[in-house]
């Protein structure tokens, strides 16, 4: 009986990770190695940083960052607002979702951009904190 339950449990636990649910950090905070403020602090994370939600447990969320690191954050410190982070050395944000469209601005690696509209046909509509709006290739950012 146990040999059948283990694979089923593994599938149930893997389910949330496959959903690719992203949120941003509501305010600068610390991420932990376990779901408790008494756990070991791993690192600080800036407001607005996108995180992938893996699993939720009693007010805590296990998250994955753009480097693939896993950690725990209090659920109350996550915002519904979606952001993406530039993972390319330089992302080109264009006026339309087209390689030939005029360049609006370049965003350097690790710059956080607000997600205005999710990726369609390999592009995402984003806004820089300075207000500039445009389209970036989905492959150049993380958090979609």
N, CA, C and O atoms as a GROMACS GRO file, in nm:
protein
  576
    1UNK      N    1   0.082  -0.119   0.000
    1UNK     CA    2   0.000   0.000   0.000
    1UNK      C    3   0.086   0.126   0.000
    1UNK      O    4   0.056   0.221  -0.072
    2UNK      N    5   0.194   0.127   0.079
    2UNK     CA    6   0.281   0.244   0.089
    2UNK      C    7   0.348   0.275  -0.045
    2UNK      O    8   0.372   0.391  -0.078
    3UNK      N    9   0.379   0.171  -0.122
    3UNK     CA   10   0.447   0.198  -0.249
    3UNK      C   11   0.356   0.271  -0.347
    3UNK      O   12   0.405   0.333  -0.441
    4UNK      N   13   0.224   0.265  -0.326
    4UNK     CA   14   0.132   0.339  -0.410
    4UNK      C   15   0.106   0.480  -0.357
    4UNK      O   16   0.082   0.572  -0.434
    5UNK      N   17   0.112   0.496  -0.227
    5UNK     CA   18   0.087   0.626  -0.166
    5UNK      C   19   0.201   0.724  -0.188
    5UNK      O   20   0.177   0.843  -0.209
    6UNK      N   21   0.324   0.676  -0.186
    6UNK     CA   22   0.440   0.765  -0.203
    6UNK      C   23   0.437   0.839  -0.337
    6UNK      O   24   0.454   0.961  -0.339
    7UNK      N   25   0.417   0.769  -0.451
    7UNK     CA   26   0.411   0.842  -0.579
    7UNK      C   27   0.293   0.939  -0.585
    7UNK      O   28   0.305   1.048  -0.642
    8UNK      N   29   0.178   0.900  -0.527
    8UNK     CA   30   0.062   0.987  -0.527
    8UNK      C   31   0.090   1.113  -0.445
    8UNK      O   32   0.057   1.223  -0.488
    9UNK      N   33   0.151   1.097  -0.329
    9UNK     CA   34   0.186   1.211  -0.245
    9UNK      C   35   0.285   1.302  -0.318
    9UNK      O   36   0.272   1.424  -0.310
   10UNK      N   37   0.381   1.244  -0.387
   10UNK     CA   38   0.479   1.324  -0.462
   10UNK      C   39   0.411   1.407  -0.570
   10UNK      O   40   0.447   1.522  -0.591
   11UNK      N   41   0.312   1.349  -0.638
   11UNK     CA   42   0.239   1.423  -0.741
   11UNK      C   43   0.158   1.538  -0.680
   11UNK      O   44   0.154   1.647  -0.736
   12UNK      N   45   0.094   1.512  -0.568
   12UNK     CA   46   0.015   1.616  -0.502
   12UNK      C   47   0.103   1.731  -0.457
   12UNK      O   48   0.064   1.847  -0.470
   13UNK      N   49   0.219   1.701  -0.403
   13UNK     CA   50   0.310   1.805  -0.356
   13UNK      C   51   0.373   1.881  -0.472
   13UNK      O   52   0.403   2.000  -0.459
   14UNK      N   53   0.393   1.816  -0.584
   14UNK     CA   54   0.454   1.882  -0.700
   14UNK      C   55   0.356   1.972  -0.773
   14UNK      O   56   0.398   2.061  -0.846
   15UNK      N   57   0.228   1.950  -0.754
   15UNK     CA   58   0.126   2.026  -0.826
   15UNK      C   59   0.142   2.176  -0.820
   15UNK      O   60   0.143   2.240  -0.925
   16UNK      N   61   0.155   2.237  -0.702
   16UNK     CA   62   0.166   2.382  -0.697
   16UNK      C   63   0.288   2.435  -0.771
   16UNK      O   64   0.283   2.545  -0.826
   17UNK      N   65   0.397   2.360  -0.773
   17UNK     CA   66   0.517   2.406  -0.841
   17UNK      C   67   0.495   2.412  -0.992
   17UNK      O   68   0.558   2.493  -1.060
   18UNK      N   69   0.407   2.328  -1.044
   18UNK     CA   70   0.382   2.325  -1.187
   18UNK      C   71   0.291   2.440  -1.232
   18UNK      O   72   0.284   2.471  -1.350
   19UNK      N   73   0.222   2.501  -1.137
   19UNK     CA   74   0.128   2.607  -1.169
   19UNK      C   75   0.198   2.737  -1.208
   19UNK      O   76   0.136   2.823  -1.271
   20UNK      N   77   0.323   2.753  -1.174
   20UNK     CA   78   0.399   2.875  -1.201
   20UNK      C   79   0.322   2.999  -1.158
   20UNK      O   80   0.290   3.086  -1.239
   21UNK      N   81   0.294   3.005  -1.030
   21UNK     CA   82   0.225   3.118  -0.970
   21UNK      C   83   0.330   3.214  -0.916
   21UNK      O   84   0.410   3.177  -0.830
   22UNK      N   85   0.330   3.336  -0.967
   22UNK     CA   86   0.428   3.435  -0.926
   22UNK      C   87   0.361   3.550  -0.852
   22UNK      O   88   0.249   3.589  -0.884
   23UNK      N   89   0.431   3.604  -0.753
   23UNK     CA   90   0.392   3.724  -0.681
   23UNK      C   91   0.518   3.806  -0.659
   23UNK      O   92   0.628   3.757  -0.681
   24UNK      N   93   0.501   3.930  -0.615
   24UNK     CA   94   0.618   4.012  -0.585
   24UNK      C   95   0.624   4.034  -0.434
   24UNK      O   96   0.525   4.017  -0.362
   25UNK      N   97   0.741   4.071  -0.388
   25UNK     CA   98   0.763   4.099  -0.246
   25UNK      C   99   0.701   4.235  -0.215
   25UNK      O  100   0.733   4.334  -0.281
   26UNK      N  101   0.613   4.242  -0.114
   26UNK     CA  102   0.542   4.365  -0.079
   26UNK      C  103   0.633   4.467  -0.011
   26UNK      O  104   0.618   4.588  -0.033
   27UNK      N  105   0.726   4.420   0.069
   27UNK     CA  106   0.821   4.508   0.137
   27UNK      C  107   0.950   4.431   0.161
   27UNK      O  108   0.948   4.309   0.175
   28UNK      N  109   1.061   4.503   0.166
   28UNK     CA  110   1.190   4.437   0.189
   28UNK      C  111   1.181   4.350   0.313
   28UNK      O  112   1.125   4.392   0.415
   29UNK      N  113   1.235   4.230   0.305
   29UNK     CA  114   1.223   4.137   0.416
   29UNK      C  115   1.336   4.034   0.411
   29UNK      O  116   1.423   4.039   0.324
   30UNK      N  117   1.330   3.941   0.503
   30UNK     CA  118   1.428   3.833   0.511
   30UNK      C  119   1.358   3.703   0.471
   30UNK      O  120   1.242   3.681   0.507
   31UNK      N  121   1.429   3.618   0.398
   31UNK     CA  122   1.380   3.485   0.365
   31UNK      C  123   1.449   3.384   0.457
   31UNK      O  124   1.565   3.401   0.492
   32UNK      N  125   1.375   3.280   0.495
   32UNK     CA  126   1.422   3.183   0.593
   32UNK      C  127   1.435   3.043   0.534
   32UNK      O  128   1.383   3.015   0.426
   33UNK      N  129   1.505   2.955   0.606
   33UNK     CA  130   1.523   2.817   0.561
   33UNK      C  131   1.409   2.725   0.605
   33UNK      O  132   1.407   2.608   0.567
   34UNK      N  133   1.316   2.777   0.683
   34UNK     CA  134   1.201   2.700   0.730
   34UNK      C  135   1.087   2.799   0.757
   34UNK      O  136   1.112   2.919   0.768
   35UNK      N  137   0.962   2.752   0.766
   35UNK     CA  138   0.848   2.841   0.786
   35UNK      C  139   0.831   2.889   0.930
   35UNK      O  140   0.735   2.854   0.997
   36UNK      N  141   0.926   2.972   0.976
   36UNK     CA  142   0.921   3.026   1.110
   36UNK      C  143   1.020   3.142   1.122
   36UNK      O  144   1.128   3.138   1.063
   37UNK      N  145   0.983   3.244   1.199
   37UNK     CA  146   1.076   3.355   1.223
   37UNK      C  147   1.192   3.310   1.311
   37UNK      O  148   1.293   3.381   1.321
   38UNK      N  149   1.180   3.195   1.374
   38UNK     CA  150   1.290   3.141   1.455
   38UNK      C  151   1.386   3.057   1.372
   38UNK      O  152   1.489   3.012   1.422
   39UNK      N  153   1.351   3.036   1.245
   39UNK     CA  154   1.437   2.959   1.154
   39UNK      C  155   1.559   3.043   1.117
   39UNK      O  156   1.569   3.161   1.151
   40UNK      N  157   1.652   2.979   1.046
   40UNK     CA  158   1.776   3.046   1.005
   40UNK      C  159   1.746   3.145   0.891
   40UNK      O  160   1.692   3.106   0.788
   41UNK      N  161   1.782   3.273   0.911
   41UNK     CA  162   1.766   3.370   0.802
   41UNK      C  163   1.865   3.337   0.690
   41UNK      O  164   1.983   3.314   0.716
   42UNK      N  165   1.818   3.335   0.566
   42UNK     CA  166   1.905   3.303   0.452
   42UNK      C  167   1.959   3.428   0.384
   42UNK      O  168   2.079   3.442   0.365
   43UNK      N  169   1.868   3.519   0.348
   43UNK     CA  170   1.911   3.643   0.283
   43UNK      C  171   1.796   3.743   0.282
   43UNK      O  172   1.679   3.706   0.298
   44UNK      N  173   1.831   3.869   0.262
   44UNK     CA  174   1.730   3.974   0.251
   44UNK      C  175   1.688   3.986   0.106
   44UNK      O  176   1.766   3.957   0.014
   45UNK      N  177   1.565   4.028   0.085
   45UNK     CA  178   1.514   4.043  -0.050
   45UNK      C  179   1.444   4.178  -0.063
   45UNK      O  180   1.374   4.221   0.029
   46UNK      N  181   1.463   4.243  -0.175
   46UNK     CA  182   1.410   4.377  -0.197
   46UNK      C  183   1.262   4.377  -0.233
   46UNK      O  184   1.209   4.281  -0.289
   47UNK      N  185   1.196   4.486  -0.198
   47UNK     CA  186   1.057   4.508  -0.234
   47UNK      C  187   1.044   4.502  -0.387
   47UNK      O  188   1.128   4.555  -0.459
   48UNK      N  189   0.938   4.436  -0.434
   48UNK     CA  190   0.911   4.428  -0.577
   48UNK      C  191   0.970   4.307  -0.647
   48UNK      O  192   0.933   4.278  -0.760
   49UNK      N  193   1.062   4.237  -0.582
   49UNK     CA  194   1.126   4.122  -0.644
   49UNK      C  195   1.023   4.012  -0.672
   49UNK      O  196   0.946   3.977  -0.583
   50UNK      N  197   1.022   3.956  -0.794
   50UNK     CA  198   0.928   3.848  -0.821
   50UNK      C  199   0.976   3.716  -0.760
   50UNK      O  200   1.095   3.688  -0.755
   51UNK      N  201   0.880   3.637  -0.712
   51UNK     CA  202   0.908   3.506  -0.656
   51UNK      C  203   0.804   3.407  -0.708
   51UNK      O  204   0.687   3.441  -0.725
   52UNK      N  205   0.849   3.286  -0.734
   52UNK     CA  206   0.758   3.179  -0.774
   52UNK      C  207   0.709   3.108  -0.649
   52UNK      O  208   0.790   3.066  -0.566
   53UNK      N  209   0.579   3.094  -0.633
   53UNK     CA  210   0.522   3.026  -0.518
   53UNK      C  211   0.526   2.875  -0.542
   53UNK      O  212   0.481   2.827  -0.646
   54UNK      N  213   0.579   2.802  -0.444
   54UNK     CA  214   0.593   2.657  -0.456
   54UNK      C  215   0.487   2.587  -0.373
   54UNK      O  216   0.416   2.500  -0.423
   55UNK      N  217   0.477   2.624  -0.246
   55UNK     CA  218   0.378   2.562  -0.157
   55UNK      C  219   0.348   2.658  -0.042
   55UNK      O  220   0.435   2.735   0.000
   56UNK      N  221   0.223   2.654   0.009
   56UNK     CA  222   0.182   2.738   0.120
   56UNK      C  223   0.152   2.650   0.241
   56UNK      O  224   0.085   2.548   0.230
   57UNK      N  225   0.205   2.693   0.357
   57UNK     CA  226   0.184   2.619   0.482
   57UNK      C  227   0.160   2.718   0.595
   57UNK      O  228   0.251   2.790   0.634
   58UNK      N  229   0.038   2.723   0.648
   58UNK     CA  230   0.004   2.801   0.766
   58UNK      C  231   0.066   2.940   0.771
   58UNK      O  232   0.144   2.971   0.862
   59UNK      N  233   0.032   3.024   0.675
   59UNK     CA  234   0.079   3.162   0.676
   59UNK      C  235   0.218   3.184   0.620
   59UNK      O  236   0.268   3.296   0.619
   60UNK      N  237   0.281   3.078   0.573
   60UNK     CA  238   0.414   3.086   0.513
   60UNK      C  239   0.410   3.029   0.372
   60UNK      O  240   0.328   2.942   0.342
   61UNK      N  241   0.498   3.079   0.286
   61UNK     CA  242   0.504   3.031   0.149
   61UNK      C  243   0.648   2.995   0.115
   61UNK      O  244   0.740   3.073   0.137
   62UNK      N  245   0.665   2.875   0.063
   62UNK     CA  246   0.796   2.835   0.012
   62UNK      C  247   0.804   2.892  -0.129
   62UNK      O  248   0.716   2.870  -0.212
   63UNK      N  249   0.912   2.966  -0.156
   63UNK     CA  250   0.926   3.036  -0.283
   63UNK      C  251   1.058   3.002  -0.350
   63UNK      O  252   1.153   2.955  -0.287
   64UNK      N  253   1.062   3.026  -0.482
   64UNK     CA  254   1.184   3.008  -0.561
   64UNK      C  255   1.216   3.144  -0.623
   64UNK      O  256   1.128   3.210  -0.677
   65UNK      N  257   1.343   3.184  -0.616
   65UNK     CA  258   1.383   3.310  -0.680
   65UNK      C  259   1.439   3.283  -0.819
   65UNK      O  260   1.443   3.168  -0.863
   66UNK      N  261   1.481   3.389  -0.888
   66UNK     CA  262   1.528   3.374  -1.026
   66UNK      C  263   1.653   3.289  -1.038
   66UNK      O  264   1.683   3.240  -1.147
   67UNK      N  265   1.727   3.271  -0.930
   67UNK     CA  266   1.847   3.186  -0.933
   67UNK      C  267   1.814   3.040  -0.908
   67UNK      O  268   1.899   2.952  -0.923
   68UNK      N  269   1.688   3.014  -0.869
   68UNK     CA  270   1.646   2.877  -0.840
   68UNK      C  271   1.654   2.841  -0.693
   68UNK      O  272   1.622   2.728  -0.655
   69UNK      N  273   1.698   2.936  -0.610
   69UNK     CA  274   1.708   2.910  -0.466
   69UNK      C  275   1.569   2.904  -0.403
   69UNK      O  276   1.480   2.981  -0.438
   70UNK      N  277   1.552   2.810  -0.309
   70UNK     CA  278   1.427   2.795  -0.236
   70UNK      C  279   1.440   2.852  -0.097
   70UNK      O  280   1.545   2.838  -0.033
   71UNK      N  281   1.334   2.918  -0.049
   71UNK     CA  282   1.334   2.976   0.085
   71UNK      C  283   1.189   2.997   0.127
   71UNK      O  284   1.096   2.974   0.049
   72UNK      N  285   1.172   3.041   0.250
   72UNK     CA  286   1.038   3.065   0.305
   72UNK      C  287   1.018   3.212   0.334
   72UNK      O  288   1.110   3.281   0.379
   73UNK      N  289   0.896   3.261   0.308
   73UNK     CA  290   0.858   3.399   0.335
   73UNK      C  291   0.719   3.398   0.396
   73UNK      O  292   0.636   3.313   0.363
   74UNK      N  293   0.693   3.494   0.485
   74UNK     CA  294   0.558   3.505   0.540
   74UNK      C  295   0.463   3.546   0.428
   74UNK      O  296   0.493   3.637   0.350
   75UNK      N  297   0.349   3.481   0.421
   75UNK     CA  298   0.252   3.506   0.314
   75UNK      C  299   0.208   3.652   0.310
   75UNK      O  300   0.185   3.707   0.202
   76UNK      N  301   0.198   3.715   0.426
   76UNK     CA  302   0.153   3.855   0.433
   76UNK      C  303   0.251   3.952   0.366
   76UNK      O  304   0.215   4.066   0.338
   77UNK      N  305   0.373   3.907   0.340
   77UNK     CA  306   0.476   3.991   0.279
   77UNK      C  307   0.481   3.977   0.126
   77UNK      O  308   0.572   4.029   0.061
   78UNK      N  309   0.384   3.905   0.071
   78UNK     CA  310   0.375   3.890  -0.075
   78UNK      C  311   0.260   3.975  -0.128
   78UNK      O  312   0.152   3.979  -0.069
   79UNK      N  313   0.286   4.044  -0.238
   79UNK     CA  314   0.184   4.128  -0.302
   79UNK      C  315   0.126   4.054  -0.422
   79UNK      O  316   0.193   3.971  -0.483
   80UNK      N  317   0.003   4.085  -0.455
   80UNK     CA  318  -0.059   4.029  -0.574
   80UNK      C  319   0.004   4.087  -0.700
   80UNK      O  320   0.003   4.025  -0.806
   81UNK      N  321   0.058   4.208  -0.688
   81UNK     CA  322   0.120   4.277  -0.801
   81UNK      C  323   0.227   4.189  -0.863
   81UNK      O  324   0.309   4.129  -0.793
   82UNK      N  325   0.227   4.180  -0.996
   82UNK     CA  326   0.324   4.098  -1.068
   82UNK      C  327   0.438   4.184  -1.119
   82UNK      O  328   0.418   4.293  -1.170
   83UNK      N  329   0.557   4.132  -1.104
   83UNK     CA  330   0.677   4.195  -1.158
   83UNK      C  331   0.759   4.088  -1.227
   83UNK      O  332   0.737   3.968  -1.209
   84UNK      N  333   0.854   4.133  -1.307
   84UNK     CA  334   0.951   4.042  -1.368
   84UNK      C  335   1.089   4.103  -1.343
   84UNK      O  336   1.101   4.222  -1.317
   85UNK      N  337   1.192   4.020  -1.352
   85UNK     CA  338   1.328   4.068  -1.333
   85UNK      C  339   1.408   4.031  -1.457
   85UNK      O  340   1.397   3.920  -1.510
   86UNK      N  341   1.488   4.125  -1.503
   86UNK     CA  342   1.567   4.103  -1.624
   86UNK      C  343   1.675   4.000  -1.594
   86UNK      O  344   1.752   4.015  -1.500
   87UNK      N  345   1.680   3.894  -1.676
   87UNK     CA  346   1.782   3.791  -1.658
   87UNK      C  347   1.888   3.795  -1.768
   87UNK      O  348   1.994   3.735  -1.754
   88UNK      N  349   1.860   3.866  -1.876
   88UNK     CA  350   1.959   3.886  -1.982
   88UNK      C  351   2.055   3.996  -1.938
   88UNK      O  352   2.022   4.076  -1.850
   89UNK      N  353   2.173   4.002  -1.998
   89UNK     CA  354   2.266   4.110  -1.966
   89UNK      C  355   2.202   4.246  -1.994
   89UNK      O  356   2.226   4.343  -1.922
   90UNK      N  357   2.122   4.252  -2.099
   90UNK     CA  358   2.053   4.375  -2.136
   90UNK      C  359   1.926   4.335  -2.211
   90UNK      O  360   1.933   4.269  -2.315
   91UNK      N  361   1.812   4.375  -2.159
   91UNK     CA  362   1.684   4.346  -2.225
   91UNK      C  363   1.639   4.469  -2.303
   91UNK      O  364   1.647   4.581  -2.253
   92UNK      N  365   1.594   4.447  -2.424
   92UNK     CA  366   1.544   4.556  -2.508
   92UNK      C  367   1.393   4.565  -2.495
   92UNK      O  368   1.321   4.470  -2.526
   93UNK      N  369   1.346   4.679  -2.449
   93UNK     CA  370   1.203   4.702  -2.434
   93UNK      C  371   1.159   4.786  -2.553
   93UNK      O  372   1.209   4.897  -2.574
   94UNK      N  373   1.066   4.731  -2.631
   94UNK     CA  374   1.025   4.793  -2.758
   94UNK      C  375   0.883   4.848  -2.751
   94UNK      O  376   0.805   4.812  -2.662
   95UNK      N  377   0.850   4.936  -2.845
   95UNK     CA  378   0.719   5.002  -2.848
   95UNK      C  379   0.605   4.905  -2.877
   95UNK      O  380   0.493   4.924  -2.828
   96UNK      N  381   0.632   4.800  -2.955
   96UNK     CA  382   0.534   4.695  -2.981
   96UNK      C  383   0.603   4.560  -2.964
   96UNK      O  384   0.726   4.552  -2.953
   97UNK      N  385   0.523   4.456  -2.961
   97UNK     CA  386   0.576   4.320  -2.946
   97UNK      C  387   0.630   4.272  -3.080
   97UNK      O  388   0.575   4.182  -3.143
   98UNK      N  389   0.740   4.334  -3.121
   98UNK     CA  390   0.801   4.305  -3.251
   98UNK      C  391   0.948   4.344  -3.246
   98UNK      O  392   0.982   4.453  -3.198
   99UNK      N  393   1.034   4.257  -3.295
   99UNK     CA  394   1.178   4.284  -3.297
   99UNK      C  395   1.213   4.410  -3.377
   99UNK      O  396   1.317   4.472  -3.352
  100UNK      N  397   1.129   4.448  -3.471
  100UNK     CA  398   1.158   4.564  -3.557
  100UNK      C  399   1.095   4.693  -3.503
  100UNK      O  400   1.116   4.800  -3.560
  101UNK      N  401   1.020   4.684  -3.395
  101UNK     CA  402   0.956   4.803  -3.336
  101UNK      C  403   1.063   4.894  -3.275
  101UNK      O  404   1.170   4.847  -3.237
  102UNK      N  405   1.033   5.023  -3.266
  102UNK     CA  406   1.129   5.116  -3.206
  102UNK      C  407   1.164   5.076  -3.062
  102UNK      O  408   1.080   5.028  -2.986
  103UNK      N  409   1.290   5.098  -3.028
  103UNK     CA  410   1.339   5.070  -2.893
  103UNK      C  411   1.291   5.180  -2.798
  103UNK      O  412   1.314   5.298  -2.826
  104UNK      N  413   1.227   5.143  -2.688
  104UNK     CA  414   1.182   5.240  -2.588
  104UNK      C  415   1.294   5.262  -2.487
  104UNK      O  416   1.328   5.376  -2.456
  105UNK      N  417   1.350   5.151  -2.435
  105UNK     CA  418   1.464   5.160  -2.344
  105UNK      C  419   1.530   5.024  -2.330
  105UNK      O  420   1.471   4.922  -2.365
  106UNK      N  421   1.652   5.024  -2.279
  106UNK     CA  422   1.723   4.902  -2.243
  106UNK      C  423   1.715   4.887  -2.092
  106UNK      O  424   1.724   4.986  -2.019
  107UNK      N  425   1.698   4.766  -2.046
  107UNK     CA  426   1.698   4.738  -1.902
  107UNK      C  427   1.812   4.640  -1.874
  107UNK      O  428   1.822   4.535  -1.938
  108UNK      N  429   1.896   4.675  -1.778
  108UNK     CA  430   2.010   4.591  -1.745
  108UNK      C  431   1.969   4.473  -1.658
  108UNK      O  432   1.860   4.472  -1.600
  109UNK      N  433   2.057   4.375  -1.649
  109UNK     CA  434   2.034   4.254  -1.569
  109UNK      C  435   1.995   4.292  -1.426
  109UNK      O  436   2.052   4.385  -1.367
  110UNK      N  437   1.899   4.219  -1.371
  110UNK     CA  438   1.848   4.233  -1.234
  110UNK      C  439   1.758   4.354  -1.212
  110UNK      O  440   1.721   4.381  -1.098
  111UNK      N  441   1.723   4.428  -1.317
  111UNK     CA  442   1.626   4.538  -1.303
  111UNK      C  443   1.487   4.476  -1.293
  111UNK      O  444   1.453   4.386  -1.369
  112UNK      N  445   1.408   4.525  -1.198
  112UNK     CA  446   1.272   4.477  -1.179
  112UNK      C  447   1.177   4.568  -1.258
  112UNK      O  448   1.186   4.690  -1.250
  113UNK      N  449   1.086   4.505  -1.333
  113UNK     CA  450   0.988   4.577  -1.414
  113UNK      C  451   0.848   4.531  -1.373
  113UNK      O  452   0.826   4.412  -1.346
  114UNK      N  453   0.754   4.623  -1.369
  114UNK     CA  454   0.614   4.586  -1.342
  114UNK      C  455   0.558   4.515  -1.463
  114UNK      O  456   0.578   4.558  -1.576
  115UNK      N  457   0.487   4.406  -1.439
  115UNK     CA  458   0.422   4.333  -1.546
  115UNK      C  459   0.284   4.393  -1.569
  115UNK      O  460   0.199   4.391  -1.480
  116UNK      N  461   0.262   4.446  -1.688
  116UNK     CA  462   0.135   4.509  -1.723
  116UNK      C  463   0.041   4.405  -1.785
  116UNK      O  464  -0.078   4.401  -1.754
  117UNK      N  465   0.097   4.322  -1.872
  117UNK     CA  466   0.018   4.218  -1.937
  117UNK      C  467   0.108   4.098  -1.959
  117UNK      O  468   0.223   4.112  -2.002
  118UNK      N  469   0.057   3.980  -1.929
  118UNK     CA  470   0.140   3.860  -1.939
  118UNK      C  471   0.181   3.830  -2.082
  118UNK      O  472   0.123   3.882  -2.177
  119UNK      N  473   0.280   3.747  -2.093
  119UNK     CA  474   0.340   3.716  -2.223
  119UNK      C  475   0.238   3.660  -2.321
  119UNK      O  476   0.161   3.570  -2.289
  120UNK      N  477   0.241   3.716  -2.439
  120UNK     CA  478   0.160   3.666  -2.550
  120UNK      C  479   0.254   3.656  -2.669
  120UNK      O  480   0.319   3.753  -2.706
  121UNK      N  481   0.260   3.540  -2.728
  121UNK     CA  482   0.348   3.516  -2.843
  121UNK      C  483   0.493   3.550  -2.810
  121UNK      O  484   0.566   3.603  -2.894
  122UNK      N  485   0.535   3.518  -2.686
  122UNK     CA  486   0.675   3.535  -2.649
  122UNK      C  487   0.713   3.674  -2.602
  122UNK      O  488   0.832   3.702  -2.588
  123UNK      N  489   0.618   3.762  -2.577
  123UNK     CA  490   0.644   3.898  -2.532
  123UNK      C  491   0.562   3.928  -2.407
  123UNK      O  492   0.459   3.865  -2.383
  124UNK      N  493   0.608   4.024  -2.328
  124UNK     CA  494   0.533   4.070  -2.211
  124UNK      C  495   0.533   4.223  -2.212
  124UNK      O  496   0.634   4.285  -2.243
  125UNK      N  497   0.421   4.282  -2.177
  125UNK     CA  498   0.412   4.428  -2.166
  125UNK      C  499   0.456   4.465  -2.025
  125UNK      O  500   0.402   4.414  -1.927
  126UNK      N  501   0.554   4.556  -2.016
  126UNK     CA  502   0.614   4.593  -1.887
  126UNK      C  503   0.621   4.744  -1.872
  126UNK      O  504   0.613   4.820  -1.969
  127UNK      N  505   0.637   4.786  -1.745
  127UNK     CA  506   0.654   4.928  -1.714
  127UNK      C  507   0.775   4.942  -1.622
  127UNK      O  508   0.787   4.870  -1.522
  128UNK      N  509   0.862   5.035  -1.655
  128UNK     CA  510   0.977   5.067  -1.570
  128UNK      C  511   0.927   5.157  -1.457
  128UNK      O  512   0.826   5.226  -1.473
  129UNK      N  513   0.996   5.158  -1.345
  129UNK     CA  514   0.952   5.241  -1.232
  129UNK      C  515   0.950   5.390  -1.268
  129UNK      O  516   0.884   5.469  -1.201
  130UNK      N  517   1.023   5.429  -1.373
  130UNK     CA  518   1.023   5.568  -1.419
  130UNK      C  519   0.902   5.599  -1.506
  130UNK      O  520   0.883   5.713  -1.546
  131UNK      N  521   0.820   5.498  -1.537
  131UNK     CA  522   0.698   5.518  -1.613
  131UNK      C  523   0.704   5.474  -1.757
  131UNK      O  524   0.600   5.467  -1.824
  132UNK      N  525   0.823   5.444  -1.809
  132UNK     CA  526   0.834   5.400  -1.948
  132UNK      C  527   0.764   5.266  -1.965
  132UNK      O  528   0.775   5.177  -1.881
  133UNK      N  529   0.691   5.253  -2.077
  133UNK     CA  530   0.609   5.136  -2.103
  133UNK      C  531   0.651   5.074  -2.235
  133UNK      O  532   0.680   5.146  -2.331
  134UNK      N  533   0.655   4.941  -2.241
  134UNK     CA  534   0.689   4.874  -2.365
  134UNK      C  535   0.679   4.724  -2.354
  134UNK      O  536   0.624   4.670  -2.258
  135UNK      N  537   0.733   4.656  -2.455
  135UNK     CA  538   0.726   4.510  -2.463
  135UNK      C  539   0.866   4.452  -2.459
  135UNK      O  540   0.958   4.501  -2.525
  136UNK      N  541   0.882   4.345  -2.381
  136UNK     CA  542   1.010   4.277  -2.369
  136UNK      C  543   0.990   4.130  -2.406
  136UNK      O  544   0.884   4.073  -2.381
  137UNK      N  545   1.092   4.071  -2.466
  137UNK     CA  546   1.084   3.928  -2.498
  137UNK      C  547   1.079   3.849  -2.367
  137UNK      O  548   1.154   3.877  -2.273
  138UNK      N  549   0.990   3.752  -2.362
  138UNK     CA  550   0.973   3.670  -2.243
  138UNK      C  551   1.103   3.601  -2.204
  138UNK      O  552   1.129   3.580  -2.085
  139UNK      N  553   1.185   3.564  -2.300
  139UNK     CA  554   1.310   3.494  -2.272
  139UNK      C  555   1.412   3.583  -2.203
  139UNK      O  556   1.510   3.532  -2.148
  140UNK      N  557   1.393   3.714  -2.204
  140UNK     CA  558   1.489   3.807  -2.143
  140UNK      C  559   1.457   3.839  -1.997
  140UNK      O  560   1.535   3.907  -1.930
  141UNK      N  561   1.343   3.791  -1.949
  141UNK     CA  562   1.302   3.820  -1.811
  141UNK      C  563   1.262   3.692  -1.739
  141UNK      O  564   1.238   3.588  -1.802
  142UNK      N  565   1.255   3.700  -1.605
  142UNK     CA  566   1.210   3.588  -1.523
  142UNK      C  567   1.092   3.634  -1.440
  142UNK      O  568   1.092   3.746  -1.388
  143UNK      N  569   0.992   3.549  -1.427
  143UNK     CA  570   0.877   3.580  -1.345
  143UNK      C  571   0.745   3.567  -1.418
  143UNK      O  572   0.642   3.613  -1.370
  144UNK      N  573   0.750   3.504  -1.535
  144UNK     CA  574   0.625   3.485  -1.613
  144UNK      C  575   0.569   3.347  -1.593
  144UNK      O  576   0.465   3.313  -1.650
   0.00000   0.00000   0.00000
